[in-house]
Amino acid sequence: MDLRLKGKSVLITGGSKGIGFACAKAFAAEGCRLHLASRNADRLGQAARELGGDVKTHAVDLRDGAALRQLAKDCGEVDILVNNAGDIPGGTIETVDEAKWRHAWELKVFGFVNLTRELYPRMKARKGGVIVNVIGMAGESHPFEYICGAAANAGLAAFTKAMGKGSREHGVRVVGLHPPSTRTDRIITLMKASAKAKWGDESRYEELMGNVIEPEQVGDTVCFLASPRAGQLSGVVLNMGS
């Protein structure tokens, strides 16, 4: 299927591994020009080498406001923004203290919000652009053992819907995606933390995995949502599982 994305420029946060890298592969296959942002310069370099083609990398911590604004400046002309970076820990209200909670939200919540804040006005001025927020099913399922992530994801879903309602009249679409458990190193870490919180035994994490999907399934869906094929969608969050 031709998604009519050839030549489009895309910024993907958390783009060096997992879902972000799967998104990068999907957009690269469509002939897009890529900007990948991540904290780890070595992993970014490896990702760029694997992808080949037109790939620019940006080693940046999105918790750093000045660094985030510089990234937005460097990538100011992108057609598509994929907000994906996040590392919210598993745990209950008793095990995730204030410092951990704030640290997690600085990346997953404020990273999404602030990068949108920087790039949306540029897209609006050009009367075109798409922002895809990769959020997560915890925003719908609200697991007790992942309370920090559940609250963050629910907030980001509301943020996506509110932005998308107002952005469309300016030629900009904002959409979101709730992937279920996806086969990445991160999900295994989270499930181990949840198993420890629930049963006191992290080795039982596989009991919580459920129906796991592959990162490539998420990447392909993100690519479709960013394409003209989904041009009628804005202010919606697609659930990929239950």
BAFI-3210 file (N, C-alpha, C; in Angstrom, 3 decimals, decimal comma, padded with zeros to 6 digits):
// residues 242
n [1|2|3|4|5|6|7|8|9|10|11|12|13|14|15|16|17|18|19|20|21|22|23|24|25|26|27|28|29|30|31|32|33|34|35|36|37|38|39|40|41|42|43|44|45|46|47|48|49|50|51|52|53|54|55|56|57|58|59|60|61|62|63|64|65|66|67|68|69|70|71|72|73|74|75|76|77|78|79|80|81|82|83|84|85|86|87|88|89|90|91|92|93|94|95|96|97|98|99|100|101|102|103|104|105|106|107|108|109|110|111|112|113|114|115|116|117|118|119|120|121|122|123|124|125|126|127|128|129|130|131|132|133|134|135|136|137|138|139|140|141|142|143|144|145|146|147|148|149|150|151|152|153|154|155|156|157|158|159|160|161|162|163|164|165|166|167|168|169|170|171|172|173|174|175|176|177|178|179|180|181|182|183|184|185|186|187|188|189|190|191|192|193|194|195|196|197|198|199|200|201|202|203|204|205|206|207|208|209|210|211|212|213|214|215|216|217|218|219|220|221|222|223|224|225|226|227|228|229|230|231|232|233|234|235|236|237|238|239|240|241|242]
n.u [000,837|000,642|001,353|001,595|003,664|006,211|009,217|008,477|009,325|010,257|010,159|011,112|010,796|012,609|013,667|015,628|015,365|013,164|009,679|009,932|012,076|010,958|008,925|010,545|011,640|009,339|008,568|010,867|010,722|008,698|009,918|010,613|012,277|014,320|014,463|015,907|015,550|017,077|018,449|020,781|023,658|025,246|023,485|021,746|023,432|023,893|021,278|020,839|022,719|021,709|019,299|020,021|020,034|018,399|018,979|019,010|020,494|019,847|021,163|019,738|018,349|015,124|014,027|015,340|014,729|015,945|017,451|015,429|014,067|016,056|016,228|013,697|014,068|016,118|014,746|012,632|011,191|009,890|007,468|006,023|005,567|006,451|005,681|007,112|008,966|009,627|009,868|008,460|008,284|007,228|004,979|003,286|001,287|002,555|005,134|006,269|007,854|007,693|009,833|010,607|008,219|007,855|010,175|009,670|007,377|008,398|009,596|007,756|005,238|005,540|007,505|006,133|004,139|005,622|007,235|005,287|004,202|006,278|006,533|003,982|002,978|004,617|003,872|001,220|001,521|002,433|000,253|-000,068|000,646|001,359|000,858|001,659|000,916|002,312|000,992|-000,350|-001,971|-002,450|-003,599|-006,236|-006,825|-005,941|-004,043|-003,395|-000,836|000,753|000,544|001,581|002,143|-000,427|-001,892|-000,423|-000,742|-003,516|-003,864|-002,361|-003,858|-006,193|-005,046|-004,213|-006,709|-007,914|-006,092|-006,264|-008,868|-008,896|-006,816|-007,224|-008,604|-006,619|-005,116|-003,591|-003,165|-003,760|-003,218|-003,578|-002,248|-002,905|-000,975|-001,120|000,498|003,753|006,345|009,111|012,251|011,658|008,954|009,184|010,704|008,847|006,724|007,950|008,309|005,635|004,765|006,288|005,220|002,620|002,696|005,024|007,067|009,066|009,651|007,360|006,429|005,603|003,017|001,545|001,791|-000,067|-001,697|000,778|002,025|003,977|006,687|006,810|004,176|003,049|004,621|003,889|001,209|001,370|002,618|000,630|-001,405|-000,218|-000,336|-001,810|-003,836|-005,202|-006,398|-008,803|-008,827|-008,506|-007,824|-008,406|-007,867|-006,500|-007,224|-005,273|-005,605|-006,831]
n.v [-001,196|002,148|004,791|007,423|009,031|009,550|011,344|012,960|014,535|013,335|013,410|011,382|010,616|008,866|007,127|005,205|002,548|-000,279|000,482|003,026|002,722|000,802|002,342|004,102|002,364|001,738|004,245|004,805|002,826|003,864|005,881|008,194|011,049|010,998|012,032|011,107|011,007|010,581|009,691|008,237|008,281|006,342|004,199|005,512|005,983|003,350|002,631|004,397|003,438|000,891|001,549|003,090|005,317|008,561|009,781|011,579|012,092|012,857|013,342|013,735|014,818|014,902|015,845|018,092|021,351|023,392|021,865|020,443|022,525|023,316|021,019|021,147|023,453|022,628|020,740|022,014|022,099|019,712|017,429|015,569|014,652|012,263|011,547|009,628|008,864|007,598|006,471|005,398|004,097|000,881|000,109|000,766|003,288|003,350|002,564|004,102|006,919|010,537|011,816|009,930|009,811|012,452|012,640|010,713|011,757|014,098|013,338|011,563|012,849|015,800|015,963|015,156|017,158|019,579|019,395|019,280|021,814|023,376|022,611|022,514|025,241|025,907|024,062|024,844|027,424|026,744|025,512|022,737|019,411|016,617|015,188|012,461|010,734|008,281|006,395|004,448|001,484|001,485|003,856|003,388|000,948|001,216|000,018|-000,944|-001,561|-000,071|002,649|005,251|005,369|004,827|007,109|009,085|008,308|008,458|011,201|012,122|011,073|012,611|015,107|014,736|014,422|016,895|018,706|017,803|018,419|021,178|021,682|020,851|022,650|024,290|022,895|020,922|017,712|015,892|012,946|009,899|006,831|003,823|001,353|-002,135|-004,457|-004,706|-006,355|-005,584|-004,672|-002,942|-003,495|-005,952|-005,295|-003,622|-005,426|-007,203|-005,547|-005,075|-007,673|-008,152|-006,208|-007,134|-009,873|-010,226|-011,463|-011,265|-013,051|-014,105|-012,626|-013,214|-014,063|-011,799|-010,725|-011,121|-010,835|-010,321|-007,957|-007,240|-004,864|-003,895|-003,982|-001,865|000,223|000,181|000,922|003,494|004,783|004,587|006,142|008,628|009,205|010,408|008,610|008,325|010,717|011,788|011,685|013,192|014,318|011,948|008,816|005,808|002,551|-000,290|-002,720|-004,633]
n.w [000,000|-000,942|001,029|000,497|001,519|000,714|000,756|002,866|005,981|009,165|012,675|015,305|018,610|021,166|019,338|018,887|019,569|020,260|020,100|018,938|017,124|015,461|014,355|012,921|010,998|009,558|008,471|007,000|005,051|003,562|002,254|003,630|005,131|007,932|011,350|014,279|017,721|020,874|024,093|024,038|022,337|021,085|020,576|018,865|016,675|015,848|015,128|012,986|011,161|010,636|009,423|007,187|004,302|004,404|007,298|010,234|013,398|016,848|019,824|022,783|025,869|026,656|028,946|029,577|029,208|027,611|025,829|024,560|023,268|021,489|019,916|018,705|017,221|015,485|014,070|012,920|010,522|010,117|008,801|010,174|013,517|015,845|018,960|021,301|023,248|026,496|029,895|032,128|035,391|036,697|039,445|042,597|044,315|046,702|046,216|044,209|044,571|045,148|043,815|041,821|040,417|039,423|037,860|035,895|034,631|033,577|031,221|029,752|029,914|030,035|028,092|025,743|025,705|025,661|023,356|021,428|021,922|020,919|018,178|017,000|016,477|014,295|012,355|012,108|011,057|008,528|007,621|007,661|008,744|010,954|014,119|016,017|018,874|020,762|023,136|025,277|026,561|029,288|029,914|029,529|030,769|033,381|035,417|038,763|039,617|037,980|038,358|038,042|035,303|034,304|035,055|033,719|031,009|030,662|030,949|028,738|026,657|026,856|026,363|023,699|022,401|022,909|021,681|019,025|018,332|018,012|016,256|013,662|012,014|011,256|009,524|010,641|011,963|014,946|016,530|018,449|019,878|021,493|022,261|023,160|025,445|024,276|022,564|023,884|025,461|027,486|028,259|029,472|031,715|033,023|033,490|035,225|037,438|038,048|038,689|040,933|042,646|042,842|043,601|044,960|043,620|041,016|039,011|038,022|035,944|033,322|033,523|033,453|030,975|028,890|025,687|023,686|021,362|018,385|017,987|015,356|014,469|015,809|014,792|012,049|012,278|013,374|011,234|009,273|010,508|010,387|007,746|004,611|004,128|006,467|006,728|007,619|010,325|013,461|016,739|017,994|019,702|019,025|020,033|020,272|021,460|024,294]
ca.u [000,000|001,364|000,765|001,810|004,527|007,549|009,790|008,085|010,318|009,639|010,922|010,641|011,506|012,809|013,719|016,787|015,071|011,783|008,615|010,425|012,865|010,005|008,315|011,553|011,724|008,129|008,634|011,960|010,223|007,828|010,723|010,651|013,536|014,140|015,194|015,729|016,020|017,216|019,548|021,958|024,252|025,732|022,339|021,270|024,329|023,623|019,981|021,012|023,441|020,794|018,261|020,569|019,234|018,465|018,692|019,778|020,308|019,916|021,335|019,153|017,483|013,947|013,706|016,073|013,936|016,765|017,803|014,204|013,813|017,053|015,795|012,587|014,646|016,860|013,789|011,464|010,450|009,378|006,055|005,390|006,193|005,996|006,045|007,152|009,917|009,085|010,408|007,745|008,495|006,101|004,884|002,058|001,431|003,445|006,511|006,770|007,857|007,477|010,957|010,496|007,002|008,144|011,199|009,010|006,467|009,168|009,848|006,597|004,139|005,980|008,210|005,116|003,472|006,514|007,650|004,101|004,142|007,275|006,400|002,629|002,826|005,310|002,986|000,049|001,904|002,553|-001,064|000,053|001,486|000,700|001,491|001,163|001,353|002,281|000,669|-000,325|-003,271|-002,650|-004,489|-007,612|-007,009|-005,670|-003,539|-002,957|000,606|001,429|-000,304|002,214|001,923|-001,862|-002,292|000,230|-001,330|-004,870|-003,708|-001,901|-004,986|-007,026|-004,261|-004,290|-008,060|-008,147|-005,283|-006,762|-010,137|-008,669|-005,728|-007,594|-008,997|-005,385|-004,416|-002,719|-003,859|-003,134|-003,851|-002,847|-002,307|-002,713|-000,566|-001,115|001,844|004,528|007,542|010,324|012,947|010,976|007,741|009,605|011,071|007,609|005,960|008,651|007,976|004,229|004,676|006,849|004,251|001,381|002,905|006,322|007,908|009,157|009,816|006,038|006,019|004,964|001,591|000,918|002,102|-001,250|-001,460|001,837|002,181|005,335|006,896|006,538|002,747|002,824|005,251|003,063|-000,019|001,753|002,871|-000,680|-002,094|000,432|-000,441|-003,074|-004,869|-005,970|-006,566|-010,053|-008,723|-007,805|-008,482|-008,821|-006,824|-006,845|-006,840|-004,834|-005,878|-007,697]
ca.v [000,000|003,415|005,705|008,789|009,699|009,680|012,681|013,648|014,492|012,801|013,378|010,330|010,602|007,477|006,459|004,332|001,147|-000,606|000,993|004,153|002,217|000,162|003,447|004,588|001,414|001,861|005,493|004,670|002,010|004,717|006,892|009,426|011,543|010,738|012,591|010,244|011,610|009,661|010,112|007,395|008,568|005,110|003,464|006,281|005,708|001,994|002,660|005,072|002,532|-000,177|002,091|003,628|006,397|009,928|009,717|012,466|011,695|013,936|012,824|014,798|014,454|015,753|016,453|019,359|022,266|024,062|020,875|020,165|023,657|023,259|019,949|021,672|024,397|021,864|019,926|022,877|021,951|018,354|017,283|014,634|014,442|011,087|011,586|008,227|008,621|007,490|005,366|005,425|002,835|000,199|000,251|001,300|004,597|003,197|002,261|005,152|008,132|011,779|012,096|009,045|010,191|013,684|012,336|009,983|012,641|015,100|012,807|011,010|013,816|017,126|015,825|015,191|018,462|020,672|019,292|019,723|023,266|023,996|022,307|022,769|026,554|025,910|023,347|025,702|028,504|026,155|024,926|021,316|018,630|015,576|014,793|011,168|010,450|006,856|006,560|003,141|001,001|001,757|005,010|002,871|-000,188|001,739|-000,991|-000,462|-001,770|000,843|003,817|006,444|005,304|004,915|008,512|009,819|007,960|009,016|012,627|012,331|010,805|013,810|016,142|014,444|014,695|018,337|019,319|017,421|019,088|022,547|021,825|020,455|023,815|024,939|021,985|020,034|016,625|015,336|011,663|009,097|005,383|003,049|-000,032|-003,029|-004,954|-004,850|-007,134|-004,774|-004,833|-002,117|-004,120|-007,015|-004,614|-003,171|-006,574|-007,722|-004,658|-005,310|-008,977|-007,991|-005,450|-007,904|-011,171|-010,284|-012,392|-010,737|-014,121|-014,459|-011,534|-013,687|-014,203|-010,495|-010,246|-011,123|-010,995|-009,381|-007,702|-006,922|-003,432|-003,561|-003,736|-000,491|001,115|000,248|001,656|004,902|005,250|004,757|007,273|009,860|009,314|010,919|007,562|008,551|012,166|012,205|011,485|014,135|014,363|010,590|007,906|004,459|001,460|-001,460|-003,957|-004,476]
ca.w [000,000|-000,972|002,004|-000,005|002,488|000,178|000,832|004,098|007,055|010,385|013,926|016,204|019,887|021,571|018,042|018,696|019,897|020,583|019,251|018,165|016,003|014,552|013,604|011,985|009,888|008,741|007,710|006,035|003,952|002,754|001,585|004,422|005,697|009,359|012,480|015,437|018,968|022,002|024,963|023,853|021,033|020,474|020,021|017,715|015,560|015,378|014,454|011,702|010,261|010,237|008,547|005,953|003,738|004,934|008,730|011,107|014,793|017,830|021,181|023,591|026,987|026,518|030,238|029,593|028,409|026,607|024,817|023,803|022,367|020,427|019,019|017,915|016,264|014,492|013,302|012,817|009,274|009,920|008,459|011,115|014,823|016,595|020,376|021,724|024,331|027,848|030,706|033,400|036,109|037,304|040,887|043,179|044,948|047,850|045,812|043,320|045,390|044,403|042,922|040,668|039,681|038,680|036,857|034,812|033,898|032,848|029,887|029,033|029,840|029,624|026,828|024,687|025,698|025,307|021,963|020,687|022,095|020,056|016,755|016,482|015,832|013,010|011,437|011,921|010,141|007,192|007,337|007,400|009,646|011,743|015,376|016,504|020,236|021,127|024,558|025,926|027,034|030,717|030,001|029,492|031,685|034,723|036,366|040,079|039,738|037,048|038,584|037,483|033,866|034,029|035,167|032,631|029,721|030,605|030,703|027,371|025,769|026,883|025,677|022,264|021,911|022,951|020,628|017,701|018,040|017,576|015,284|012,304|011,217|010,809|008,637|011,418|012,647|016,154|016,829|019,420|019,755|022,717|022,032|024,322|025,739|023,044|022,875|023,987|026,738|028,479|028,779|030,392|032,964|033,668|033,964|036,396|038,553|038,395|039,347|042,281|043,444|043,024|044,239|045,623|042,862|039,662|038,036|037,505|035,058|032,095|033,780|033,230|029,633|028,039|024,257|023,334|019,943|017,979|017,754|013,960|014,327|016,266|013,823|010,841|012,596|013,493|009,879|008,638|011,115|009,947|006,298|004,070|004,175|007,696|006,744|008,268|011,765|014,333|018,047|018,373|020,165|018,584|020,923|019,527|022,192|025,464]
c.u [000,876|000,664|000,972|002,611|005,929|008,015|009,414|009,200|009,623|010,623|010,299|011,452|011,550|012,995|014,830|016,502|013,576|010,781|009,105|011,219|011,977|009,270|009,284|011,654|010,515|008,163|009,750|011,510|009,307|008,594|010,791|012,077|013,371|015,042|014,892|016,329|016,012|018,355|020,856|022,534|024,716|024,595|021,757|022,126|024,095|022,306|020,104|021,718|022,535|019,760|018,825|019,734|019,426|018,029|019,607|019,478|020,547|019,994|020,891|018,301|016,294|013,441|014,354|015,368|014,727|017,133|016,596|013,923|014,819|016,702|014,673|013,085|015,349|015,925|012,514|010,616|009,867|007,872|005,303|006,227|005,597|006,549|005,969|008,001|009,235|009,728|009,775|007,906|007,177|006,103|003,562|002,324|002,398|004,905|007,111|006,706|007,759|008,590|010,888|009,323|007,277|009,161|010,565|008,137|007,209|009,439|008,558|005,464|004,632|006,819|007,252|004,529|004,400|007,021|006,488|003,985|005,098|006,969|005,012|002,497|003,512|004,472|001,764|000,352|002,014|001,236|-000,964|000,988|000,667|001,532|000,837|001,765|001,189|002,151|000,721|-001,653|-003,502|-003,534|-005,955|-007,846|-006,707|-005,164|-003,011|-001,441|001,418|000,735|000,279|001,991|000,462|-002,328|-001,691|-000,467|-002,751|-004,808|-003,282|-002,989|-005,909|-006,340|-004,361|-005,656|-008,352|-007,371|-005,883|-008,074|-009,919|-007,681|-006,186|-007,974|-007,793|-004,534|-003,491|-003,578|-003,058|-003,909|-002,990|-003,084|-002,046|-002,278|-000,777|000,315|002,564|005,874|008,805|010,989|012,213|009,752|008,091|009,986|009,828|006,819|006,621|008,334|006,538|004,057|005,226|005,880|003,020|001,586|004,202|007,306|007,962|009,273|008,475|005,539|005,281|003,463|000,838|001,075|000,881|-000,894|-000,472|001,887|003,625|005,487|006,562|005,053|002,402|003,400|004,418|001,795|000,258|001,943|001,556|-001,407|-001,512|000,204|-001,762|-004,188|-005,748|-006,299|-007,835|-009,949|-007,928|-008,559|-009,015|-007,605|-007,272|-006,347|-006,484|-005,148|-006,743|-006,888]
c.v [001,253|004,403|007,174|009,630|009,956|011,141|013,464|013,522|014,185|012,886|012,344|010,396|009,168|006,597|005,462|002,863|000,968|-000,054|002,144|003,719|001,511|001,214|003,957|003,668|001,542|003,125|005,435|003,874|002,799|005,841|008,218|009,774|011,563|011,590|011,691|010,916|010,571|010,170|009,406|007,564|007,300|004,327|004,186|006,004|004,336|001,945|003,286|004,177|001,405|000,322|002,496|004,805|007,717|009,927|010,690|012,078|012,885|013,308|013,917|014,195|015,413|016,294|017,835|020,327|022,946|023,108|020,535|021,289|023,693|022,169|020,448|022,659|023,653|021,085|020,710|022,676|020,552|018,380|016,476|014,556|013,196|011,209|010,164|007,999|008,572|006,333|005,378|004,077|002,198|000,423|000,855|002,672|004,534|003,008|003,289|006,470|009,379|012,051|011,234|009,444|011,422|013,441|011,649|010,901|013,736|014,641|012,440|012,017|015,163|017,084|015,895|016,589|019,550|020,594|019,662|021,245|023,985|023,807|022,580|024,155|026,632|025,186|024,195|026,820|028,003|025,555|023,448|020,639|017,607|015,310|013,492|010,920|008,958|006,803|005,210|002,785|001,226|002,979|004,633|001,795|000,146|000,688|-000,365|-000,513|-000,910|002,202|005,094|006,507|005,419|006,368|009,343|009,566|008,492|010,518|012,916|012,023|012,018|014,968|015,970|014,807|016,192|019,057|019,046|018,056|020,485|022,699|021,632|021,643|024,585|024,016|020,997|018,964|016,176|014,080|010,903|007,616|004,760|001,632|-000,859|-003,449|-005,279|-005,457|-006,272|-005,073|-004,086|-002,818|-005,247|-006,413|-004,188|-004,342|-007,231|-006,865|-004,876|-006,631|-008,909|-007,250|-006,284|-009,162|-011,264|-011,182|-011,942|-011,827|-014,555|-013,451|-012,014|-013,872|-012,906|-010,005|-010,188|-011,399|-009,927|-009,204|-007,296|-005,416|-003,011|-003,314|-002,317|000,493|001,280|001,064|003,144|005,506|005,501|005,983|008,612|010,157|009,952|009,889|007,702|010,033|012,663|012,194|012,601|014,208|013,020|009,818|006,498|003,436|000,228|-002,776|-003,654|-004,708]
c.w [000,000|-000,050|001,644|000,993|001,951|000,207|002,074|005,138|008,370|011,547|014,844|017,484|020,419|020,359|017,857|018,970|020,090|019,590|018,380|016,946|014,989|013,726|012,544|010,772|008,961|007,886|006,656|004,816|003,027|002,060|002,312|004,839|007,213|010,244|013,680|016,659|020,081|022,865|024,641|022,446|020,326|019,843|018,812|016,486|014,976|014,611|013,074|010,695|009,767|009,235|007,197|005,475|004,468|006,392|009,467|012,549|015,717|019,221|022,153|024,705|026,973|027,849|030,383|028,649|027,307|025,476|023,950|022,811|021,220|019,416|018,117|016,865|015,129|013,558|012,998|011,587|009,081|009,629|009,511|012,384|015,457|018,016|020,923|022,969|025,694|028,585|032,089|034,112|036,546|038,804|041,315|043,783|046,132|047,447|044,847|044,083|044,507|043,410|041,658|039,776|038,819|037,565|035,649|033,972|033,140|031,419|029,171|028,900|029,311|028,353|025,652|024,565|025,170|023,872|021,037|020,747|021,140|018,571|016,186|015,847|014,469|011,955|011,106|010,930|008,707|006,723|006,958|008,373|010,392|012,990|015,828|017,882|020,525|022,646|025,279|026,574|028,522|030,928|029,951|030,547|033,136|035,716|037,650|040,201|038,770|037,134|037,995|035,978|033,494|034,039|034,038|031,302|029,573|030,316|029,276|026,349|025,709|026,156|024,164|021,702|021,878|021,846|019,258|017,332|017,485|016,447|013,849|011,429|010,698|009,948|009,318|012,089|013,859|016,519|017,829|019,212|021,115|022,333|023,305|024,614|024,441|023,389|022,794|025,335|027,843|029,076|029,738|031,748|033,729|034,245|035,171|037,624|039,006|039,128|040,767|043,196|043,776|043,860|045,030|044,906|041,411|038,600|037,429|036,468|033,808|032,272|033,501|031,795|028,719|026,586|023,800|021,817|019,657|017,750|016,330|013,713|014,756|015,257|012,566|011,089|012,726|012,108|009,138|009,190|010,665|008,475|005,860|004,066|005,412|007,849|007,392|009,787|012,434|015,647|018,490|018,870|019,836|019,585|020,077|020,221|023,386|026,722]
res [m|d|l|r|l|k|g|k|s|v|l|i|t|g|g|s|k|g|i|g|f|a|c|a|k|a|f|a|a|e|g|c|r|l|h|l|a|s|r|n|a|d|r|l|g|q|a|a|r|e|l|g|g|d|v|k|t|h|a|v|d|l|r|d|g|a|a|l|r|q|l|a|k|d|c|g|e|v|d|i|l|v|n|n|a|g|d|i|p|g|g|t|i|e|t|v|d|e|a|k|w|r|h|a|w|e|l|k|v|f|g|f|v|n|l|t|r|e|l|y|p|r|m|k|a|r|k|g|g|v|i|v|n|v|i|g|m|a|g|e|s|h|p|f|e|y|i|c|g|a|a|a|n|a|g|l|a|a|f|t|k|a|m|g|k|g|s|r|e|h|g|v|r|v|v|g|l|h|p|p|s|t|r|t|d|r|i|i|t|l|m|k|a|s|a|k|a|k|w|g|d|e|s|r|y|e|e|l|m|g|n|v|i|e|p|e|q|v|g|d|t|v|c|f|l|a|s|p|r|a|g|q|l|s|g|v|v|l|n|m|g|s]
***
